[in-house]
Amino acid sequence: MLDPAVKIVKVSDQASLDPATLLPSSSKIVTYTVGAHGPFNLALHSQDYNTETVERKINENVATLRAIGALPAA
């Protein structure tokens, strides 16, 4: 579950080339804010995009913001 301070602003698709193979690939870009901080962008390959991965990566960022004192403790 996402931290209550997180607000998802937008989820968009982005086409690109895989740098290793030069084959077309697609990514999902999740734009979000954490309290008054952000916007932040999380880019994931489309095949890696799922709720658990998005929540884990965003919550890791929230934990970092709390660790440096940018957000109050939960």
CHARMM internal coordinates of N, CA and C (Angstrom, degrees):
IC EDIT
DIST 1 N 1 CA 1.4493
DIST 1 CA 1 C 1.5354
ANGL 1 N 1 CA 1 C 108.91
DIST 1 C 2 N 1.3013
ANGL 1 CA 1 C 2 N 115.57
DIHE 1 N 1 CA 1 C 2 N 138.55
DIST 2 N 2 CA 1.4613
ANGL 1 C 2 N 2 CA 120.01
DIHE 1 CA 1 C 2 N 2 CA -179.61
DIST 2 CA 2 C 1.5277
ANGL 2 N 2 CA 2 C 110.84
DIHE 1 C 2 N 2 CA 2 C -71.26
DIST 2 C 3 N 1.3146
ANGL 2 CA 2 C 3 N 114.91
DIHE 2 N 2 CA 2 C 3 N 148.34
DIST 3 N 3 CA 1.4546
ANGL 2 C 3 N 3 CA 121.40
DIHE 2 CA 2 C 3 N 3 CA 174.48
DIST 3 CA 3 C 1.5315
ANGL 3 N 3 CA 3 C 108.30
DIHE 2 C 3 N 3 CA 3 C -59.29
DIST 3 C 4 N 1.3399
ANGL 3 CA 3 C 4 N 117.82
DIHE 3 N 3 CA 3 C 4 N 141.93
DIST 4 N 4 CA 1.4714
ANGL 3 C 4 N 4 CA 120.30
DIHE 3 CA 3 C 4 N 4 CA -178.82
DIST 4 CA 4 C 1.5349
ANGL 4 N 4 CA 4 C 114.22
DIHE 3 C 4 N 4 CA 4 C -61.10
DIST 4 C 5 N 1.3292
ANGL 4 CA 4 C 5 N 118.52
DIHE 4 N 4 CA 4 C 5 N -19.76
DIST 5 N 5 CA 1.4646
ANGL 4 C 5 N 5 CA 121.33
DIHE 4 CA 4 C 5 N 5 CA -179.87
DIST 5 CA 5 C 1.5279
ANGL 5 N 5 CA 5 C 112.45
DIHE 4 C 5 N 5 CA 5 C -77.87
DIST 5 C 6 N 1.3376
ANGL 5 CA 5 C 6 N 117.65
DIHE 5 N 5 CA 5 C 6 N -10.49
DIST 6 N 6 CA 1.4619
ANGL 5 C 6 N 6 CA 122.19
DIHE 5 CA 5 C 6 N 6 CA -175.64
DIST 6 CA 6 C 1.5217
ANGL 6 N 6 CA 6 C 110.74
DIHE 5 C 6 N 6 CA 6 C -87.03
DIST 6 C 7 N 1.3214
ANGL 6 CA 6 C 7 N 114.62
DIHE 6 N 6 CA 6 C 7 N 136.07
DIST 7 N 7 CA 1.4658
ANGL 6 C 7 N 7 CA 120.94
DIHE 6 CA 6 C 7 N 7 CA 173.50
DIST 7 CA 7 C 1.5249
ANGL 7 N 7 CA 7 C 107.44
DIHE 6 C 7 N 7 CA 7 C -129.04
DIST 7 C 8 N 1.3441
ANGL 7 CA 7 C 8 N 115.84
DIHE 7 N 7 CA 7 C 8 N 118.63
DIST 8 N 8 CA 1.4663
ANGL 7 C 8 N 8 CA 120.54
DIHE 7 CA 7 C 8 N 8 CA 175.68
DIST 8 CA 8 C 1.5246
ANGL 8 N 8 CA 8 C 107.29
DIHE 7 C 8 N 8 CA 8 C -76.69
DIST 8 C 9 N 1.3244
ANGL 8 CA 8 C 9 N 115.89
DIHE 8 N 8 CA 8 C 9 N 124.58
DIST 9 N 9 CA 1.4613
ANGL 8 C 9 N 9 CA 121.39
DIHE 8 CA 8 C 9 N 9 CA -177.77
DIST 9 CA 9 C 1.5207
ANGL 9 N 9 CA 9 C 111.12
DIHE 8 C 9 N 9 CA 9 C -93.05
DIST 9 C 10 N 1.3492
ANGL 9 CA 9 C 10 N 116.05
DIHE 9 N 9 CA 9 C 10 N -43.46
DIST 10 N 10 CA 1.4594
ANGL 9 C 10 N 10 CA 119.31
DIHE 9 CA 9 C 10 N 10 CA -174.83
DIST 10 CA 10 C 1.5261
ANGL 10 N 10 CA 10 C 109.26
DIHE 9 C 10 N 10 CA 10 C -161.24
DIST 10 C 11 N 1.3212
ANGL 10 CA 10 C 11 N 116.16
DIHE 10 N 10 CA 10 C 11 N 147.27
DIST 11 N 11 CA 1.4622
ANGL 10 C 11 N 11 CA 123.18
DIHE 10 CA 10 C 11 N 11 CA 170.34
DIST 11 CA 11 C 1.5152
ANGL 11 N 11 CA 11 C 106.59
DIHE 10 C 11 N 11 CA 11 C -124.50
DIST 11 C 12 N 1.3285
ANGL 11 CA 11 C 12 N 116.77
DIHE 11 N 11 CA 11 C 12 N 125.05
DIST 12 N 12 CA 1.4592
ANGL 11 C 12 N 12 CA 119.54
DIHE 11 CA 11 C 12 N 12 CA -177.66
DIST 12 CA 12 C 1.5235
ANGL 12 N 12 CA 12 C 110.65
DIHE 11 C 12 N 12 CA 12 C -134.96
DIST 12 C 13 N 1.3318
ANGL 12 CA 12 C 13 N 115.39
DIHE 12 N 12 CA 12 C 13 N 160.41
DIST 13 N 13 CA 1.4619
ANGL 12 C 13 N 13 CA 122.41
DIHE 12 CA 12 C 13 N 13 CA 176.68
DIST 13 CA 13 C 1.5217
ANGL 13 N 13 CA 13 C 109.12
DIHE 12 C 13 N 13 CA 13 C -96.75
DIST 13 C 14 N 1.3280
ANGL 13 CA 13 C 14 N 115.44
DIHE 13 N 13 CA 13 C 14 N 146.86
DIST 14 N 14 CA 1.4538
ANGL 13 C 14 N 14 CA 119.79
DIHE 13 CA 13 C 14 N 14 CA 176.67
DIST 14 CA 14 C 1.5187
ANGL 14 N 14 CA 14 C 108.47
DIHE 13 C 14 N 14 CA 14 C -139.61
DIST 14 C 15 N 1.3165
ANGL 14 CA 14 C 15 N 116.79
DIHE 14 N 14 CA 14 C 15 N 126.14
DIST 15 N 15 CA 1.4558
ANGL 14 C 15 N 15 CA 121.99
DIHE 14 CA 14 C 15 N 15 CA 176.29
DIST 15 CA 15 C 1.5240
ANGL 15 N 15 CA 15 C 109.11
DIHE 14 C 15 N 15 CA 15 C -88.03
DIST 15 C 16 N 1.3331
ANGL 15 CA 15 C 16 N 115.85
DIHE 15 N 15 CA 15 C 16 N 143.00
DIST 16 N 16 CA 1.4636
ANGL 15 C 16 N 16 CA 120.20
DIHE 15 CA 15 C 16 N 16 CA 179.31
DIST 16 CA 16 C 1.5179
ANGL 16 N 16 CA 16 C 108.89
DIHE 15 C 16 N 16 CA 16 C -156.31
DIST 16 C 17 N 1.3258
ANGL 16 CA 16 C 17 N 116.32
DIHE 16 N 16 CA 16 C 17 N -176.92
DIST 17 N 17 CA 1.4507
ANGL 16 C 17 N 17 CA 122.13
DIHE 16 CA 16 C 17 N 17 CA 174.99
DIST 17 CA 17 C 1.5238
ANGL 17 N 17 CA 17 C 108.51
DIHE 16 C 17 N 17 CA 17 C -110.32
DIST 17 C 18 N 1.3292
ANGL 17 CA 17 C 18 N 115.82
DIHE 17 N 17 CA 17 C 18 N 137.67
DIST 18 N 18 CA 1.4586
ANGL 17 C 18 N 18 CA 120.70
DIHE 17 CA 17 C 18 N 18 CA 175.25
DIST 18 CA 18 C 1.5253
ANGL 18 N 18 CA 18 C 107.06
DIHE 17 C 18 N 18 CA 18 C -70.00
DIST 18 C 19 N 1.3406
ANGL 18 CA 18 C 19 N 118.69
DIHE 18 N 18 CA 18 C 19 N 122.10
DIST 19 N 19 CA 1.4693
ANGL 18 C 19 N 19 CA 120.08
DIHE 18 CA 18 C 19 N 19 CA -176.25
DIST 19 CA 19 C 1.5248
ANGL 19 N 19 CA 19 C 113.50
DIHE 18 C 19 N 19 CA 19 C -64.75
DIST 19 C 20 N 1.3206
ANGL 19 CA 19 C 20 N 118.51
DIHE 19 N 19 CA 19 C 20 N -25.45
DIST 20 N 20 CA 1.4653
ANGL 19 C 20 N 20 CA 120.84
DIHE 19 CA 19 C 20 N 20 CA -178.64
DIST 20 CA 20 C 1.5276
ANGL 20 N 20 CA 20 C 112.03
DIHE 19 C 20 N 20 CA 20 C -79.46
DIST 20 C 21 N 1.3336
ANGL 20 CA 20 C 21 N 116.62
DIHE 20 N 20 CA 20 C 21 N -37.02
DIST 21 N 21 CA 1.4613
ANGL 20 C 21 N 21 CA 120.02
DIHE 20 CA 20 C 21 N 21 CA -174.38
DIST 21 CA 21 C 1.5229
ANGL 21 N 21 CA 21 C 114.02
DIHE 20 C 21 N 21 CA 21 C -113.41
DIST 21 C 22 N 1.3262
ANGL 21 CA 21 C 22 N 116.76
DIHE 21 N 21 CA 21 C 22 N -14.35
DIST 22 N 22 CA 1.4633
ANGL 21 C 22 N 22 CA 123.64
DIHE 21 CA 21 C 22 N 22 CA -175.09
DIST 22 CA 22 C 1.5294
ANGL 22 N 22 CA 22 C 112.68
DIHE 21 C 22 N 22 CA 22 C 62.31
DIST 22 C 23 N 1.3265
ANGL 22 CA 22 C 23 N 115.82
DIHE 22 N 22 CA 22 C 23 N 20.24
DIST 23 N 23 CA 1.4564
ANGL 22 C 23 N 23 CA 120.75
DIHE 22 CA 22 C 23 N 23 CA 174.63
DIST 23 CA 23 C 1.5238
ANGL 23 N 23 CA 23 C 109.44
DIHE 22 C 23 N 23 CA 23 C -90.37
DIST 23 C 24 N 1.3307
ANGL 23 CA 23 C 24 N 116.95
DIHE 23 N 23 CA 23 C 24 N 151.61
DIST 24 N 24 CA 1.4672
ANGL 23 C 24 N 24 CA 119.01
DIHE 23 CA 23 C 24 N 24 CA 177.85
DIST 24 CA 24 C 1.5286
ANGL 24 N 24 CA 24 C 110.82
DIHE 23 C 24 N 24 CA 24 C -60.75
DIST 24 C 25 N 1.3078
ANGL 24 CA 24 C 25 N 115.50
DIHE 24 N 24 CA 24 C 25 N 141.63
DIST 25 N 25 CA 1.4621
ANGL 24 C 25 N 25 CA 121.16
DIHE 24 CA 24 C 25 N 25 CA 174.58
DIST 25 CA 25 C 1.5158
ANGL 25 N 25 CA 25 C 107.89
DIHE 24 C 25 N 25 CA 25 C -141.81
DIST 25 C 26 N 1.3131
ANGL 25 CA 25 C 26 N 115.05
DIHE 25 N 25 CA 25 C 26 N 166.70
DIST 26 N 26 CA 1.4579
ANGL 25 C 26 N 26 CA 118.29
DIHE 25 CA 25 C 26 N 26 CA 178.44
DIST 26 CA 26 C 1.5149
ANGL 26 N 26 CA 26 C 109.56
DIHE 25 C 26 N 26 CA 26 C -130.68
DIST 26 C 27 N 1.3004
ANGL 26 CA 26 C 27 N 114.94
DIHE 26 N 26 CA 26 C 27 N 150.61
DIST 27 N 27 CA 1.4563
ANGL 26 C 27 N 27 CA 121.86
DIHE 26 CA 26 C 27 N 27 CA -179.40
DIST 27 CA 27 C 1.5151
ANGL 27 N 27 CA 27 C 109.01
DIHE 26 C 27 N 27 CA 27 C -130.31
DIST 27 C 28 N 1.3110
ANGL 27 CA 27 C 28 N 114.48
DIHE 27 N 27 CA 27 C 28 N 157.55
DIST 28 N 28 CA 1.4649
ANGL 27 C 28 N 28 CA 122.09
DIHE 27 CA 27 C 28 N 28 CA 170.91
DIST 28 CA 28 C 1.5229
ANGL 28 N 28 CA 28 C 106.34
DIHE 27 C 28 N 28 CA 28 C -108.00
DIST 28 C 29 N 1.3166
ANGL 28 CA 28 C 29 N 116.61
DIHE 28 N 28 CA 28 C 29 N 134.04
DIST 29 N 29 CA 1.4577
ANGL 28 C 29 N 29 CA 122.89
DIHE 28 CA 28 C 29 N 29 CA 177.12
DIST 29 CA 29 C 1.5242
ANGL 29 N 29 CA 29 C 107.31
DIHE 28 C 29 N 29 CA 29 C -112.58
DIST 29 C 30 N 1.3387
ANGL 29 CA 29 C 30 N 116.64
DIHE 29 N 29 CA 29 C 30 N 118.92
DIST 30 N 30 CA 1.4563
ANGL 29 C 30 N 30 CA 122.47
DIHE 29 CA 29 C 30 N 30 CA 178.42
DIST 30 CA 30 C 1.5283
ANGL 30 N 30 CA 30 C 106.62
DIHE 29 C 30 N 30 CA 30 C -104.25
DIST 30 C 31 N 1.3200
ANGL 30 CA 30 C 31 N 117.53
DIHE 30 N 30 CA 30 C 31 N 118.38
DIST 31 N 31 CA 1.4565
ANGL 30 C 31 N 31 CA 123.04
DIHE 30 CA 30 C 31 N 31 CA 177.21
DIST 31 CA 31 C 1.5231
ANGL 31 N 31 CA 31 C 107.37
DIHE 30 C 31 N 31 CA 31 C -102.25
DIST 31 C 32 N 1.3407
ANGL 31 CA 31 C 32 N 116.46
DIHE 31 N 31 CA 31 C 32 N 129.13
DIST 32 N 32 CA 1.4609
ANGL 31 C 32 N 32 CA 120.20
DIHE 31 CA 31 C 32 N 32 CA -176.04
DIST 32 CA 32 C 1.5186
ANGL 32 N 32 CA 32 C 110.96
DIHE 31 C 32 N 32 CA 32 C -148.46
DIST 32 C 33 N 1.3178
ANGL 32 CA 32 C 33 N 115.81
DIHE 32 N 32 CA 32 C 33 N 161.75
DIST 33 N 33 CA 1.4580
ANGL 32 C 33 N 33 CA 122.32
DIHE 32 CA 32 C 33 N 33 CA 173.60
DIST 33 CA 33 C 1.5188
ANGL 33 N 33 CA 33 C 108.23
DIHE 32 C 33 N 33 CA 33 C -119.99
DIST 33 C 34 N 1.3357
ANGL 33 CA 33 C 34 N 114.98
DIHE 33 N 33 CA 33 C 34 N 157.90
DIST 34 N 34 CA 1.4628
ANGL 33 C 34 N 34 CA 121.84
DIHE 33 CA 33 C 34 N 34 CA 176.29
DIST 34 CA 34 C 1.5228
ANGL 34 N 34 CA 34 C 105.87
DIHE 33 C 34 N 34 CA 34 C -128.00
DIST 34 C 35 N 1.3179
ANGL 34 CA 34 C 35 N 116.06
DIHE 34 N 34 CA 34 C 35 N 103.86
DIST 35 N 35 CA 1.4594
ANGL 34 C 35 N 35 CA 119.60
DIHE 34 CA 34 C 35 N 35 CA -174.06
DIST 35 CA 35 C 1.5173
ANGL 35 N 35 CA 35 C 108.98
DIHE 34 C 35 N 35 CA 35 C 59.08
DIST 35 C 36 N 1.3269
ANGL 35 CA 35 C 36 N 116.59
DIHE 35 N 35 CA 35 C 36 N -127.00
DIST 36 N 36 CA 1.4622
ANGL 35 C 36 N 36 CA 121.35
DIHE 35 CA 35 C 36 N 36 CA 179.35
DIST 36 CA 36 C 1.5267
ANGL 36 N 36 CA 36 C 112.48
DIHE 35 C 36 N 36 CA 36 C -89.60
DIST 36 C 37 N 1.3253
ANGL 36 CA 36 C 37 N 117.67
DIHE 36 N 36 CA 36 C 37 N 4.04
DIST 37 N 37 CA 1.4652
ANGL 36 C 37 N 37 CA 121.90
DIHE 36 CA 36 C 37 N 37 CA -175.52
DIST 37 CA 37 C 1.5285
ANGL 37 N 37 CA 37 C 110.67
DIHE 36 C 37 N 37 CA 37 C -100.27
DIST 37 C 38 N 1.3137
ANGL 37 CA 37 C 38 N 114.62
DIHE 37 N 37 CA 37 C 38 N 144.19
DIST 38 N 38 CA 1.4545
ANGL 37 C 38 N 38 CA 120.22
DIHE 37 CA 37 C 38 N 38 CA 177.64
DIST 38 CA 38 C 1.5161
ANGL 38 N 38 CA 38 C 110.28
DIHE 37 C 38 N 38 CA 38 C 117.04
DIST 38 C 39 N 1.2827
ANGL 38 CA 38 C 39 N 117.29
DIHE 38 N 38 CA 38 C 39 N -174.38
DIST 39 N 39 CA 1.4464
ANGL 38 C 39 N 39 CA 127.56
DIHE 38 CA 38 C 39 N 39 CA 16.60
DIST 39 CA 39 C 1.5325
ANGL 39 N 39 CA 39 C 112.52
DIHE 38 C 39 N 39 CA 39 C -79.94
DIST 39 C 40 N 1.3298
ANGL 39 CA 39 C 40 N 114.60
DIHE 39 N 39 CA 39 C 40 N 150.50
DIST 40 N 40 CA 1.4561
ANGL 39 C 40 N 40 CA 123.55
DIHE 39 CA 39 C 40 N 40 CA 174.83
DIST 40 CA 40 C 1.5187
ANGL 40 N 40 CA 40 C 107.50
DIHE 39 C 40 N 40 CA 40 C -112.61
DIST 40 C 41 N 1.3347
ANGL 40 CA 40 C 41 N 116.38
DIHE 40 N 40 CA 40 C 41 N 151.53
DIST 41 N 41 CA 1.4563
ANGL 40 C 41 N 41 CA 121.72
DIHE 40 CA 40 C 41 N 41 CA 176.30
DIST 41 CA 41 C 1.5184
ANGL 41 N 41 CA 41 C 109.37
DIHE 40 C 41 N 41 CA 41 C -119.17
DIST 41 C 42 N 1.3070
ANGL 41 CA 41 C 42 N 116.15
DIHE 41 N 41 CA 41 C 42 N 132.46
DIST 42 N 42 CA 1.4532
ANGL 41 C 42 N 42 CA 123.11
DIHE 41 CA 41 C 42 N 42 CA 174.96
DIST 42 CA 42 C 1.5192
ANGL 42 N 42 CA 42 C 106.78
DIHE 41 C 42 N 42 CA 42 C -115.82
DIST 42 C 43 N 1.3267
ANGL 42 CA 42 C 43 N 116.90
DIHE 42 N 42 CA 42 C 43 N 119.44
DIST 43 N 43 CA 1.4647
ANGL 42 C 43 N 43 CA 121.47
DIHE 42 CA 42 C 43 N 43 CA -179.59
DIST 43 CA 43 C 1.5279
ANGL 43 N 43 CA 43 C 108.93
DIHE 42 C 43 N 43 CA 43 C -107.93
DIST 43 C 44 N 1.3176
ANGL 43 CA 43 C 44 N 115.66
DIHE 43 N 43 CA 43 C 44 N 128.27
DIST 44 N 44 CA 1.4616
ANGL 43 C 44 N 44 CA 122.03
DIHE 43 CA 43 C 44 N 44 CA 178.40
DIST 44 CA 44 C 1.5198
ANGL 44 N 44 CA 44 C 109.37
DIHE 43 C 44 N 44 CA 44 C -133.03
DIST 44 C 45 N 1.3406
ANGL 44 CA 44 C 45 N 116.42
DIHE 44 N 44 CA 44 C 45 N 142.17
DIST 45 N 45 CA 1.4610
ANGL 44 C 45 N 45 CA 118.95
DIHE 44 CA 44 C 45 N 45 CA 171.11
DIST 45 CA 45 C 1.5202
ANGL 45 N 45 CA 45 C 107.45
DIHE 44 C 45 N 45 CA 45 C -59.50
DIST 45 C 46 N 1.2947
ANGL 45 CA 45 C 46 N 116.48
DIHE 45 N 45 CA 45 C 46 N 143.74
DIST 46 N 46 CA 1.4693
ANGL 45 C 46 N 46 CA 120.51
DIHE 45 CA 45 C 46 N 46 CA -176.32
DIST 46 CA 46 C 1.5240
ANGL 46 N 46 CA 46 C 112.19
DIHE 45 C 46 N 46 CA 46 C -55.78
DIST 46 C 47 N 1.3517
ANGL 46 CA 46 C 47 N 117.72
DIHE 46 N 46 CA 46 C 47 N -36.27
DIST 47 N 47 CA 1.4622
ANGL 46 C 47 N 47 CA 119.15
DIHE 46 CA 46 C 47 N 47 CA -179.39
DIST 47 CA 47 C 1.5253
ANGL 47 N 47 CA 47 C 111.85
DIHE 46 C 47 N 47 CA 47 C -71.42
DIST 47 C 48 N 1.3443
ANGL 47 CA 47 C 48 N 118.56
DIHE 47 N 47 CA 47 C 48 N -19.19
DIST 48 N 48 CA 1.4623
ANGL 47 C 48 N 48 CA 122.42
DIHE 47 CA 47 C 48 N 48 CA 178.00
DIST 48 CA 48 C 1.5266
ANGL 48 N 48 CA 48 C 112.39
DIHE 47 C 48 N 48 CA 48 C -94.23
DIST 48 C 49 N 1.3201
ANGL 48 CA 48 C 49 N 117.06
DIHE 48 N 48 CA 48 C 49 N -3.88
DIST 49 N 49 CA 1.4602
ANGL 48 C 49 N 49 CA 121.45
DIHE 48 CA 48 C 49 N 49 CA -175.31
DIST 49 CA 49 C 1.5211
ANGL 49 N 49 CA 49 C 110.54
DIHE 48 C 49 N 49 CA 49 C -79.66
DIST 49 C 50 N 1.3264
ANGL 49 CA 49 C 50 N 116.56
DIHE 49 N 49 CA 49 C 50 N 113.33
DIST 50 N 50 CA 1.4595
ANGL 49 C 50 N 50 CA 122.30
DIHE 49 CA 49 C 50 N 50 CA 173.12
DIST 50 CA 50 C 1.5249
ANGL 50 N 50 CA 50 C 107.54
DIHE 49 C 50 N 50 CA 50 C -154.30
DIST 50 C 51 N 1.3028
ANGL 50 CA 50 C 51 N 116.42
DIHE 50 N 50 CA 50 C 51 N 164.21
DIST 51 N 51 CA 1.4632
ANGL 50 C 51 N 51 CA 121.74
DIHE 50 CA 50 C 51 N 51 CA -174.51
DIST 51 CA 51 C 1.5179
ANGL 51 N 51 CA 51 C 112.00
DIHE 50 C 51 N 51 CA 51 C -57.45
DIST 51 C 52 N 1.3318
ANGL 51 CA 51 C 52 N 117.18
DIHE 51 N 51 CA 51 C 52 N -44.49
DIST 52 N 52 CA 1.4612
ANGL 51 C 52 N 52 CA 120.42
DIHE 51 CA 51 C 52 N 52 CA -176.85
DIST 52 CA 52 C 1.5281
ANGL 52 N 52 CA 52 C 111.90
DIHE 51 C 52 N 52 CA 52 C -62.66
DIST 52 C 53 N 1.3350
ANGL 52 CA 52 C 53 N 116.42
DIHE 52 N 52 CA 52 C 53 N -43.30
DIST 53 N 53 CA 1.4714
ANGL 52 C 53 N 53 CA 120.18
DIHE 52 CA 52 C 53 N 53 CA -179.32
DIST 53 CA 53 C 1.5212
ANGL 53 N 53 CA 53 C 110.97
DIHE 52 C 53 N 53 CA 53 C -66.49
DIST 53 C 54 N 1.3205
ANGL 53 CA 53 C 54 N 117.25
DIHE 53 N 53 CA 53 C 54 N -44.16
DIST 54 N 54 CA 1.4648
ANGL 53 C 54 N 54 CA 121.22
DIHE 53 CA 53 C 54 N 54 CA 179.63
DIST 54 CA 54 C 1.5250
ANGL 54 N 54 CA 54 C 109.96
DIHE 53 C 54 N 54 CA 54 C -61.07
DIST 54 C 55 N 1.3237
ANGL 54 CA 54 C 55 N 117.58
DIHE 54 N 54 CA 54 C 55 N -48.73
DIST 55 N 55 CA 1.4601
ANGL 54 C 55 N 55 CA 120.92
DIHE 54 CA 54 C 55 N 55 CA -179.30
DIST 55 CA 55 C 1.5293
ANGL 55 N 55 CA 55 C 111.44
DIHE 54 C 55 N 55 CA 55 C -61.96
DIST 55 C 56 N 1.3321
ANGL 55 CA 55 C 56 N 117.07
DIHE 55 N 55 CA 55 C 56 N -43.02
DIST 56 N 56 CA 1.4675
ANGL 55 C 56 N 56 CA 120.33
DIHE 55 CA 55 C 56 N 56 CA -178.87
DIST 56 CA 56 C 1.5298
ANGL 56 N 56 CA 56 C 110.96
DIHE 55 C 56 N 56 CA 56 C -62.44
DIST 56 C 57 N 1.3206
ANGL 56 CA 56 C 57 N 117.40
DIHE 56 N 56 CA 56 C 57 N -47.32
DIST 57 N 57 CA 1.4668
ANGL 56 C 57 N 57 CA 120.57
DIHE 56 CA 56 C 57 N 57 CA -177.39
DIST 57 CA 57 C 1.5318
ANGL 57 N 57 CA 57 C 112.02
DIHE 56 C 57 N 57 CA 57 C -67.70
DIST 57 C 58 N 1.3301
ANGL 57 CA 57 C 58 N 117.12
DIHE 57 N 57 CA 57 C 58 N -40.18
DIST 58 N 58 CA 1.4623
ANGL 57 C 58 N 58 CA 119.33
DIHE 57 CA 57 C 58 N 58 CA 178.21
DIST 58 CA 58 C 1.5260
ANGL 58 N 58 CA 58 C 110.42
DIHE 57 C 58 N 58 CA 58 C -67.45
DIST 58 C 59 N 1.3310
ANGL 58 CA 58 C 59 N 117.14
DIHE 58 N 58 CA 58 C 59 N -42.60
DIST 59 N 59 CA 1.4648
ANGL 58 C 59 N 59 CA 119.82
DIHE 58 CA 58 C 59 N 59 CA 178.89
DIST 59 CA 59 C 1.5265
ANGL 59 N 59 CA 59 C 112.34
DIHE 58 C 59 N 59 CA 59 C -64.91
DIST 59 C 60 N 1.3464
ANGL 59 CA 59 C 60 N 117.77
DIHE 59 N 59 CA 59 C 60 N -30.55
DIST 60 N 60 CA 1.4664
ANGL 59 C 60 N 60 CA 120.48
DIHE 59 CA 59 C 60 N 60 CA 173.67
DIST 60 CA 60 C 1.5289
ANGL 60 N 60 CA 60 C 110.28
DIHE 59 C 60 N 60 CA 60 C -63.07
DIST 60 C 61 N 1.3358
ANGL 60 CA 60 C 61 N 116.78
DIHE 60 N 60 CA 60 C 61 N -40.78
DIST 61 N 61 CA 1.4584
ANGL 60 C 61 N 61 CA 120.71
DIHE 60 CA 60 C 61 N 61 CA 177.76
DIST 61 CA 61 C 1.5276
ANGL 61 N 61 CA 61 C 110.78
DIHE 60 C 61 N 61 CA 61 C -65.61
DIST 61 C 62 N 1.3205
ANGL 61 CA 61 C 62 N 117.13
DIHE 61 N 61 CA 61 C 62 N -40.88
DIST 62 N 62 CA 1.4653
ANGL 61 C 62 N 62 CA 121.47
DIHE 61 CA 61 C 62 N 62 CA 177.78
DIST 62 CA 62 C 1.5280
ANGL 62 N 62 CA 62 C 109.76
DIHE 61 C 62 N 62 CA 62 C -61.21
DIST 62 C 63 N 1.3364
ANGL 62 CA 62 C 63 N 117.35
DIHE 62 N 62 CA 62 C 63 N -43.10
DIST 63 N 63 CA 1.4659
ANGL 62 C 63 N 63 CA 121.21
DIHE 62 CA 62 C 63 N 63 CA 179.00
DIST 63 CA 63 C 1.5279
ANGL 63 N 63 CA 63 C 110.82
DIHE 62 C 63 N 63 CA 63 C -61.52
DIST 63 C 64 N 1.3245
ANGL 63 CA 63 C 64 N 117.00
DIHE 63 N 63 CA 63 C 64 N -38.87
DIST 64 N 64 CA 1.4675
ANGL 63 C 64 N 64 CA 120.45
DIHE 63 CA 63 C 64 N 64 CA 177.44
DIST 64 CA 64 C 1.5217
ANGL 64 N 64 CA 64 C 110.68
DIHE 63 C 64 N 64 CA 64 C -64.33
DIST 64 C 65 N 1.3322
ANGL 64 CA 64 C 65 N 117.37
DIHE 64 N 64 CA 64 C 65 N -43.85
DIST 65 N 65 CA 1.4613
ANGL 64 C 65 N 65 CA 121.01
DIHE 64 CA 64 C 65 N 65 CA 178.70
DIST 65 CA 65 C 1.5303
ANGL 65 N 65 CA 65 C 111.09
DIHE 64 C 65 N 65 CA 65 C -61.95
DIST 65 C 66 N 1.3357
ANGL 65 CA 65 C 66 N 116.50
DIHE 65 N 65 CA 65 C 66 N -38.76
DIST 66 N 66 CA 1.4695
ANGL 65 C 66 N 66 CA 119.51
DIHE 65 CA 65 C 66 N 66 CA 177.28
DIST 66 CA 66 C 1.5383
ANGL 66 N 66 CA 66 C 110.58
DIHE 65 C 66 N 66 CA 66 C -68.13
DIST 66 C 67 N 1.3293
ANGL 66 CA 66 C 67 N 117.03
DIHE 66 N 66 CA 66 C 67 N -39.45
DIST 67 N 67 CA 1.4602
ANGL 66 C 67 N 67 CA 121.29
DIHE 66 CA 66 C 67 N 67 CA -178.46
DIST 67 CA 67 C 1.5304
ANGL 67 N 67 CA 67 C 112.76
DIHE 66 C 67 N 67 CA 67 C -63.39
DIST 67 C 68 N 1.3179
ANGL 67 CA 67 C 68 N 116.39
DIHE 67 N 67 CA 67 C 68 N -33.27
DIST 68 N 68 CA 1.4678
ANGL 67 C 68 N 68 CA 118.59
DIHE 67 CA 67 C 68 N 68 CA -179.91
DIST 68 CA 68 C 1.5199
ANGL 68 N 68 CA 68 C 112.26
DIHE 67 C 68 N 68 CA 68 C -92.01
DIST 68 C 69 N 1.3333
ANGL 68 CA 68 C 69 N 116.44
DIHE 68 N 68 CA 68 C 69 N 2.83
DIST 69 N 69 CA 1.4577
ANGL 68 C 69 N 69 CA 120.43
DIHE 68 CA 68 C 69 N 69 CA 176.62
DIST 69 CA 69 C 1.4981
ANGL 69 N 69 CA 69 C 116.13
DIHE 68 C 69 N 69 CA 69 C 84.81
DIST 69 C 70 N 1.3289
ANGL 69 CA 69 C 70 N 117.93
DIHE 69 N 69 CA 69 C 70 N 11.23
DIST 70 N 70 CA 1.4578
ANGL 69 C 70 N 70 CA 121.01
DIHE 69 CA 69 C 70 N 70 CA 179.91
DIST 70 CA 70 C 1.5297
ANGL 70 N 70 CA 70 C 111.65
DIHE 69 C 70 N 70 CA 70 C -78.14
DIST 70 C 71 N 1.3263
ANGL 70 CA 70 C 71 N 116.63
DIHE 70 N 70 CA 70 C 71 N -20.90
DIST 71 N 71 CA 1.4651
ANGL 70 C 71 N 71 CA 122.06
DIHE 70 CA 70 C 71 N 71 CA 177.09
DIST 71 CA 71 C 1.5162
ANGL 71 N 71 CA 71 C 108.69
DIHE 70 C 71 N 71 CA 71 C -128.43
DIST 71 C 72 N 1.3279
ANGL 71 CA 71 C 72 N 117.85
DIHE 71 N 71 CA 71 C 72 N 147.49
DIST 72 N 72 CA 1.4573
ANGL 71 C 72 N 72 CA 119.38
DIHE 71 CA 71 C 72 N 72 CA 175.74
DIST 72 CA 72 C 1.5347
ANGL 72 N 72 CA 72 C 110.58
DIHE 71 C 72 N 72 CA 72 C -68.78
DIST 72 C 73 N 1.3201
ANGL 72 CA 72 C 73 N 116.63
DIHE 72 N 72 CA 72 C 73 N 157.10
DIST 73 N 73 CA 1.4620
ANGL 72 C 73 N 73 CA 120.66
DIHE 72 CA 72 C 73 N 73 CA 178.33
DIST 73 CA 73 C 1.5161
ANGL 73 N 73 CA 73 C 110.02
DIHE 72 C 73 N 73 CA 73 C -60.87
DIST 73 C 74 N 1.3207
ANGL 73 CA 73 C 74 N 115.24
DIHE 73 N 73 CA 73 C 74 N 148.06
DIST 74 N 74 CA 1.4696
ANGL 73 C 74 N 74 CA 119.96
DIHE 73 CA 73 C 74 N 74 CA -178.80
DIST 74 CA 74 C 1.5038
ANGL 74 N 74 CA 74 C 112.48
DIHE 73 C 74 N 74 CA 74 C -71.44
END
COOR INIT
IC SEED 1 N 1 CA 1 C
IC BUILD
